[in-house]
Amino acid sequence: MVIRKTDGPLAWQSKVILLLVVPWTVASVLLQAHWWWTQVPVVAYQTLGISAIFGLVVWRLKAGTPAAAATGAAITAGLMFSTVRYPYEWSWLHGGLLPLLAVFLLTFAATKIGKAKKERLGTGESKRGRNAAQVAANLGAAAIIAQPIIVALPGSRQLDTTSNIGTLFAIAMLAEAAADTVSSEIGQVYGGQPQLITTFRRVEPGTDGGVTLAGTITGATAAAIVAAIGVWAIGDGVPEFMFCTGCGVFGLLFDSLLGATVERKRWLNNDAVNFLSTLSIPIIISLAALLADVLFQPR
């Protein structure tokens, strides 16, 4: 992913992503905050407090605009609420917060590496940091897919949610977001001249769909780091780690493929490509599982 302005004729796509992510996330946070406040108040005030502090830190570090920091705080709260288990037994360290922090730290560090060279190439991040649409495009789909489906049980205080697959998908999507940014930022500095992923033709640094070996390796490493932290945080093991890492790398390559095709043709802007790349993970895996079930169903 190359950080670039999202204005121009395709700016409406960034606005659509904001409309898809922000109202849903804010509504979910408010509803879940109310539920937890009536059941286990400590979950509500810890989640809201940590998310607010995280947003302030992002803003003070100039890693994002005020709107971006607020969007990130809402997404953080949404992921934290969605990965809490009821009855509440785990601390706030066990859930969606740690992998999200890993994404932030990895991408923040990657954008600072070789900053002068990126500015010469015209691909450096804005001095104000990311805007709200960029945050929503990279993290919004993970916040949405992680939302639990709460089944109201009459006369009961029990919370019944869906299986762990939504949380795993969210971690895989966070792994992809980290891999995408890290691969691009590091590849521009240390990768040399990139090659277009569709034709392997050499292109200029910053070209949509251009990949480098150094960028791909560091991106895959970032995906593995986020996956490892996320899987540990939710208490899963090696198979889940492999799943999330593999999905993160798949999303990274799919992002480059979209960049080399539809983004180069100016059908989609960078925010739309990033959003679709993360969203492709649950869609492709679900379709593959459905196809396998149809093909290998006992007759």
Summary of the structure (lengths in Angstrom):
residues: 299
radius of gyration: 19.2
end to end distance: 45.5
largest distance: 65.0
contacts: 1055
relative contact order: 0.14
helix: 68%
strand: 3%
